[in-house]
C-alpha cells in the first residue's frame, strides 16, 4: 500500500522563521572565533588545541547533515527542518555552563548536529526548483545567516568573561522560540521527483561543485575562524579583532543582498565564478594593504554571493532530488571541518603571519574546480514559478 503525502507548504511565517533560524545559528557559530581567545585563557589551551573547536563542530554537523539527507523526503518537513533549532539551544546551554574544555566540546558537538540538520533541510526547502525566486530566497536565507553573524561576535565579545553564561542561556531560549515558529507554520513533505530528467553530464559537474563548495567554505570558515586571533597577534585589541570579524559578516550580508537584482541578468555560474576570482584579488589586497579592516570587509563582500548562488546552481544541475542541498552542505561542512583546524596546526608551527597565504590555497582550488564544472557547459533545469 502506497502512502500519499501532502506536498510541502511554506507560508510566509515559516519562511521568515527559517531565515530567523539561520540568523540565530549564524550569530552563534560565527562567534567561535571570538570565543577562542576566551577559551584559551579559561582552559590554558594552545592554538592547536583551541582549533579543535572547529573540528568538533564540523564532524558533528556532518552527522546532522546526514540525518537531514536521509529524512528530508521521508518525514514531515516541519520536524526535519525545525528539530535542529532546539537541539542547538541545548548545546548553547551546555557551552555557557561547562566547567571543563571537554564539556565545552560536547556542547559544540550538540550544536553541530542541530546546525547540520537545519542547514541541509531548510536550504533544500527554499532552493527547490532552481528558479530565479529560489536564487533570491536562498541569498536572503544566507544573508540572514550573515546578519546574525555580525551581531553574534559583538555580543560575545561584550559578554566575555563575566556575562558569558547568561548570554548563552538567552541564546538557548532564542533557538527554542525560532524552532517552534518554524515547526508550527510548516506543513507537508518534500518529495523526490523521479520524473525530472537530469542534464547530460550532470554527475561530473555535480561532483566538481561538491569539491568546489568544500574548498570555498574552507576559505570562508578559515577566515572567520581565525580573524580575531590573527588581529590580536598583529597587536590589535580583542575588541578590534571582533570588529574585523563583524565587518567581514556585514560585508558578507551586503554581498548577498546586492547580488539579488543580478539574478535576472546573469546565471548562477557567472555569478559564482566572478565572485571567486574577486576573492583571490581580495586576498592579494590583504597581503599588501596595511589596513586589515578594509581588506577583510572587501573579502567578505565578494564572498557573499558564492555559497547561496552555488546552491541554486547545484539544484539546476541535479533537479528533482531533495537530497541536493544535503550533499552540498555535507561537502561544505567537510571544508569547514578540515580547513580551520588544519590552519590552526600549521600556524602553531609557523605563527599567524602566513594566515592570508593559507587562505589563498583553498581559494585557488575553488576557482579551479568551478571552472572545470563550468567548462562542461551542460543544460540547466529551471522551474519557473
LOKEVO-523879 format. One line per 5 residues: their letters; for each residue x negated, y, z of C-alpha. Coordinates in Angstrom, 2 decimals, padded with zeros to 5 digits, always signed. Example, Ala and Ser with C-alpha at 12.3 -4.5 7.8 and 13.67 -1.06 7.14 Angstrom:
2
as	-012.30 -004.50 +007.80  -013.67 -001.06 +007.14
END
This chain:
385
xxxxx	+000.00 +000.00 +000.00  -001.43 +003.38 -001.01  -001.01 +006.31 +001.34  -000.24 +009.60 -000.37  -001.74 +012.57 +001.46
xxxxx	-000.66 +016.16 +001.09  -003.29 +018.30 -000.68  -005.49 +020.75 +001.21  -003.81 +024.04 +002.01  -005.68 +027.06 +003.35
xxxxx	-003.69 +030.11 +004.41  -005.30 +033.49 +004.97  -005.87 +032.87 +008.67  -007.58 +029.55 +008.04  -009.92 +031.23 +005.52
xxxxx	-010.65 +034.06 +007.95  -011.22 +031.66 +010.84  -013.53 +029.56 +008.65  -015.54 +032.71 +007.89  -015.49 +033.50 +011.62
xxxxx	-016.89 +030.05 +012.45  -019.75 +030.75 +010.05  -020.30 +034.19 +011.60  -020.41 +032.84 +015.17  -022.68 +029.91 +014.34
xxxxx	-024.85 +032.15 +012.16  -025.32 +034.54 +015.05  -026.22 +031.71 +017.37  -028.56 +029.58 +015.28  -030.37 +032.59 +013.80
xxxxx	-031.25 +033.58 +017.36  -033.54 +030.60 +017.81  -036.42 +032.73 +016.54  -035.74 +035.29 +019.29  -035.31 +032.53 +021.88
xxxxx	-038.73 +031.02 +021.12  -040.83 +033.64 +022.97  -038.39 +033.33 +025.92  -038.65 +029.54 +025.98  -042.45 +029.70 +025.57
xxxxx	-042.68 +031.76 +028.75  -040.00 +029.86 +030.66  -041.30 +026.37 +029.91  -045.01 +027.13 +029.21  -044.92 +025.98 +025.57
xxxxx	-047.40 +026.45 +022.73  -046.40 +027.33 +019.15  -046.20 +023.71 +018.00  -044.08 +022.66 +020.98  -041.68 +025.57 +020.61
xxxxx	-041.36 +024.85 +016.88  -039.69 +021.55 +017.77  -036.51 +023.58 +018.30  -036.11 +023.77 +014.51  -036.78 +020.07 +014.08
xxxxx	-034.21 +019.13 +016.74  -031.59 +021.40 +015.20  -032.33 +020.24 +011.66  -032.32 +016.50 +012.32  -029.03 +016.60 +014.23
xxxxx	-027.49 +018.97 +011.69  -028.28 +016.32 +009.07  -026.28 +013.89 +011.18  -023.40 +016.40 +011.33  -023.54 +016.81 +007.55
xxxxx	-023.46 +013.04 +007.10  -020.36 +012.90 +009.30  -018.84 +015.68 +007.16  -019.66 +013.91 +003.88  -018.01 +010.62 +004.88
xxxxx	-014.92 +012.23 +006.43  -014.25 +015.29 +004.22  -011.79 +013.48 +001.93  -010.62 +010.81 +004.39  -009.38 +012.76 +007.40
xxxxx	-007.27 +015.89 +007.83  -009.16 +018.97 +006.67  -008.26 +020.82 +009.89  -010.15 +018.31 +012.03  -013.16 +017.59 +009.82
xxxxx	-013.66 +021.33 +009.31  -012.88 +022.53 +012.81  -014.16 +019.98 +015.31  -017.76 +021.16 +014.96  -016.99 +024.60 +016.45
xxxxx	-016.05 +023.47 +019.99  -018.92 +020.96 +019.81  -021.30 +023.87 +019.22  -019.70 +025.50 +022.25  -020.70 +022.53 +024.40
xxxxx	-024.27 +022.80 +023.09  -024.44 +026.56 +023.74  -023.24 +025.98 +027.30  -025.97 +023.39 +027.85  -028.72 +025.64 +026.38
xxxxx	-027.65 +028.52 +028.59  -027.79 +026.49 +031.80  -030.56 +023.94 +031.07  -033.34 +023.91 +033.72  -035.80 +021.96 +031.52
xxxxx	-037.10 +022.04 +027.94  -035.77 +018.51 +027.34  -032.21 +019.51 +028.28  -032.55 +022.66 +026.17  -033.46 +020.49 +023.17
xxxxx	-030.45 +018.29 +023.94  -028.23 +021.39 +023.79  -029.87 +022.39 +020.50  -029.11 +018.89 +019.18  -025.43 +019.10 +020.13
xxxxx	-025.19 +022.47 +018.38  -026.91 +020.91 +015.36  -024.28 +018.20 +014.94  -021.43 +020.72 +015.03  -023.33 +023.08 +012.73
xxxxx	-023.85 +020.41 +010.09  -020.24 +019.23 +010.20  -018.82 +022.75 +009.78  -021.37 +023.64 +007.12  -020.63 +020.62 +004.93
xxxxx	-016.85 +020.75 +005.12  -015.83 +024.42 +005.24  -018.25 +025.22 +002.41  -016.65 +022.48 +000.31  -013.13 +023.71 +001.05
xxxxx	-013.91 +027.25 -000.14  -016.09 +026.31 -003.14  -013.76 +023.71 -004.65  -013.11 +024.19 -008.34  -016.21 +026.29 -009.06
xxxxx	-014.13 +029.24 -010.26  -015.01 +032.92 -010.10  -012.81 +033.05 -006.98  -014.94 +030.27 -005.48  -018.08 +032.34 -006.12
xxxxx	-016.52 +035.25 -004.23  -015.22 +033.15 -001.34  -018.48 +031.28 -000.78  -020.50 +034.50 -000.93  -018.11 +036.09 +001.59
xxxxx	-018.34 +032.95 +003.77  -022.12 +033.14 +003.80  -022.07 +036.92 +004.17  -020.08 +036.25 +007.36  -022.89 +033.94 +008.45
xxxxx	-025.47 +036.64 +007.74  -023.48 +039.37 +009.51  -023.24 +037.15 +012.58  -026.96 +036.58 +012.26  -027.50 +040.34 +012.52
xxxxx	-025.65 +040.60 +015.81  -026.88 +037.38 +017.42  -030.61 +038.10 +017.73  -029.91 +041.61 +019.01  -027.57 +040.27 +021.71
xxxxx	-030.03 +037.55 +022.73  -032.96 +039.97 +022.83  -030.91 +042.30 +025.05  -029.78 +039.49 +027.36  -033.19 +037.86 +027.88
xxxxx	-034.10 +036.98 +030.55  -031.55 +037.89 +033.21  -028.23 +037.68 +031.31  -029.12 +034.75 +029.02  -026.88 +032.15 +030.79
xxxxx	-023.87 +034.47 +030.93  -024.17 +035.40 +027.25  -024.32 +031.76 +026.16  -021.29 +030.86 +028.30  -019.39 +033.62 +026.47
xxxxx	-020.66 +032.32 +023.15  -019.40 +028.84 +024.03  -015.91 +030.25 +024.64  -016.02 +032.03 +021.27  -016.87 +028.78 +019.50
xxxxx	-013.80 +027.13 +021.04  -011.49 +030.02 +020.05  -012.51 +030.19 +016.37  -012.40 +026.39 +016.13  -008.85 +026.35 +017.47
xxxxx	-007.76 +029.03 +014.98  -009.14 +027.01 +012.06  -007.60 +023.73 +013.19  -004.18 +025.26 +013.83  -003.97 +027.02 +010.44
xxxxx	-005.35 +024.39 +008.05  -003.32 +021.52 +006.64  -003.60 +018.63 +004.22  -006.51 +016.63 +002.80  -009.25 +017.42 +000.29
xxxxx	-009.03 +014.52 -002.15  -011.59 +013.28 -004.61  -010.62 +013.79 -008.28  -011.92 +010.83 -010.27  -010.27 +012.11 -013.45
xxxxx	-012.62 +015.08 -013.85  -015.31 +014.34 -016.42  -018.88 +015.09 -015.38  -021.00 +017.14 -017.80  -023.54 +015.07 -019.70
xxxxx	-026.90 +015.07 -017.91  -025.40 +016.27 -014.63  -027.23 +013.73 -012.45  -030.72 +015.07 -013.24  -029.59 +018.69 -012.89
xxxxx	-027.84 +017.98 -009.59  -030.96 +016.20 -008.29  -033.09 +019.24 -009.20  -030.58 +021.50 -007.47  -030.79 +019.43 -004.29
xxxxx	-034.59 +019.72 -004.33  -034.38 +023.44 -005.08  -031.98 +024.21 -002.23  -034.23 +022.29 +000.17  -037.21 +024.40 -000.88
xxxxx	-035.18 +027.64 -000.80  -033.86 +027.03 +002.72  -037.44 +026.27 +003.70  -038.20 +029.87 +002.70  -035.19 +031.44 +004.41
xxxxx	-035.29 +029.48 +007.68  -039.09 +029.55 +007.75  -038.86 +033.34 +007.59  -036.06 +033.83 +010.11  -037.52 +031.28 +012.50
xxxxx	-040.93 +032.91 +012.77  -040.39 +036.63 +012.03  -040.17 +037.61 +015.75  -043.27 +035.60 +016.67  -045.18 +036.96 +013.66
xxxxx	-044.25 +040.54 +014.58  -045.33 +040.06 +018.21  -048.65 +038.59 +017.06  -049.06 +041.67 +014.84  -048.94 +043.76 +018.06
xxxxx	-045.31 +044.83 +017.74  -042.95 +044.62 +020.73  -040.45 +041.74 +021.16  -037.67 +044.27 +020.52  -039.31 +045.22 +017.21
xxxxx	-039.51 +041.53 +016.33  -035.78 +041.18 +016.98  -035.18 +044.33 +014.91  -037.12 +042.89 +011.97  -035.02 +039.73 +012.14
xxxxx	-031.80 +041.74 +012.38  -032.81 +043.84 +009.36  -033.50 +040.68 +007.39  -029.98 +039.44 +008.09  -028.37 +042.84 +007.43
xxxxx	-030.06 +042.81 +004.04  -029.08 +039.16 +003.50  -025.41 +040.03 +004.08  -025.72 +043.10 +001.86  -027.20 +041.00 -000.95
xxxxx	-024.25 +038.62 -000.79  -021.73 +041.45 -000.88  -023.47 +043.47 -003.61  -023.57 +040.43 -005.90  -019.78 +039.94 -005.85
xxxxx	-018.97 +042.18 -008.86  -021.69 +040.47 -010.90  -019.95 +037.07 -010.62  -017.70 +038.10 -013.54  -020.58 +039.08 -015.81
xxxxx	-023.36 +036.61 -015.01  -023.41 +032.86 -014.45  -024.49 +031.29 -011.15  -027.59 +030.02 -012.98  -028.67 +033.53 -013.98
xxxxx	-027.95 +034.98 -010.54  -029.85 +032.26 -008.68  -032.98 +032.25 -010.86  -033.23 +036.06 -010.91  -032.91 +036.16 -007.12
xxxxx	-035.66 +033.56 -006.61  -038.05 +035.46 -008.90  -037.38 +038.58 -006.82  -038.07 +036.62 -003.60  -041.58 +035.86 -004.87
xxxxx	-042.12 +039.55 -005.67  -040.86 +040.48 -002.18  -043.41 +038.13 -000.59  -046.17 +039.76 -002.62  -044.97 +043.13 -001.29
xxxxx	-045.10 +041.78 +002.27  -048.75 +040.80 +001.80  -049.84 +044.23 +000.56  -047.26 +046.58 +002.10  -048.20 +047.77 +005.63
xxxxx	-044.53 +048.18 +006.58  -043.13 +044.76 +007.56  -039.68 +046.10 +008.45  -039.25 +047.31 +004.87  -040.78 +044.14 +003.44
xxxxx	-038.54 +041.78 +005.40  -035.48 +043.89 +004.51  -036.25 +043.62 +000.79  -036.84 +039.90 +001.16  -033.51 +039.41 +002.95
xxxxx	-031.63 +041.36 +000.28  -032.95 +039.30 -002.64  -032.49 +036.05 -000.70  -028.81 +036.87 -000.15  -027.16 +035.52 -003.32
xxxxx	-029.19 +032.30 -003.66  -027.56 +029.84 -001.28  -023.84 +030.55 -001.83  -024.18 +031.02 -005.59  -026.20 +027.81 -005.92
xxxxx	-023.37 +026.04 -004.07  -020.87 +027.06 -006.75  -023.35 +026.11 -009.49  -023.55 +022.65 -007.93  -019.75 +022.32 -007.78
xxxxx	-019.57 +023.15 -011.51  -022.24 +020.53 -012.29  -020.62 +017.85 -010.10  -016.88 +018.58 -010.42  -014.14 +016.68 -008.63
xxxxx	-016.43 +015.31 -005.90  -015.55 +016.62 -002.40  -018.98 +015.50 -001.15  -020.90 +018.02 -003.29  -021.24 +020.68 -000.58
xxxxx	-022.21 +017.97 +001.89  -025.03 +016.76 -000.35  -026.19 +020.36 -000.82  -026.08 +021.01 +002.93  -027.96 +017.78 +003.56
xxxxx	-030.75 +018.95 +001.25  -030.65 +022.43 +002.80  -031.00 +021.11 +006.32  -033.85 +018.88 +005.23  -035.68 +022.05 +004.18
xxxxx	-034.63 +023.83 +007.37  -035.96 +020.93 +009.43  -039.33 +020.43 +007.78  -040.44 +023.94 +006.78  -040.36 +025.95 +010.04
xxxxx	-041.57 +023.03 +012.16  -044.46 +022.38 +009.74  -045.26 +026.10 +009.70  -045.45 +026.01 +013.49  -048.03 +023.23 +013.42
xxxxx	-050.10 +024.97 +010.72  -050.03 +028.35 +012.46  -051.01 +026.70 +015.74  -054.32 +025.93 +013.99  -054.73 +028.98 +011.74
xxxxx	-052.82 +031.70 +013.56  -049.77 +033.57 +012.22  -051.79 +035.73 +009.82  -051.03 +033.29 +006.96  -047.27 +033.36 +007.65
xxxxx	-046.29 +035.12 +004.40  -048.56 +032.89 +002.30  -046.94 +029.83 +003.86  -043.54 +031.16 +002.70  -044.89 +031.55 -000.81
xxxxx	-045.35 +027.77 -001.22  -041.66 +026.75 -000.96  -040.66 +029.91 -002.88  -042.69 +028.85 -005.92  -041.37 +025.29 -005.64
xxxxx	-037.81 +026.70 -005.51  -038.30 +028.63 -008.74  -039.89 +025.64 -010.49  -037.06 +023.24 -009.68  -034.31 +025.74 -010.55
xxxxx	-035.98 +026.39 -013.89  -036.05 +022.63 -014.55  -032.32 +022.49 -013.78  -031.51 +025.48 -016.00  -033.64 +024.18 -018.87
xxxxx	-031.19 +021.30 -019.41  -028.51 +023.86 -020.35  -025.62 +021.46 -019.70  -021.96 +022.47 -019.85  -020.49 +023.61 -016.54
xxxxx	-016.97 +022.66 -015.46  -014.90 +025.61 -014.24  -011.36 +025.57 -012.83  -009.56 +028.86 -013.37  -007.17 +029.79 -010.57
END
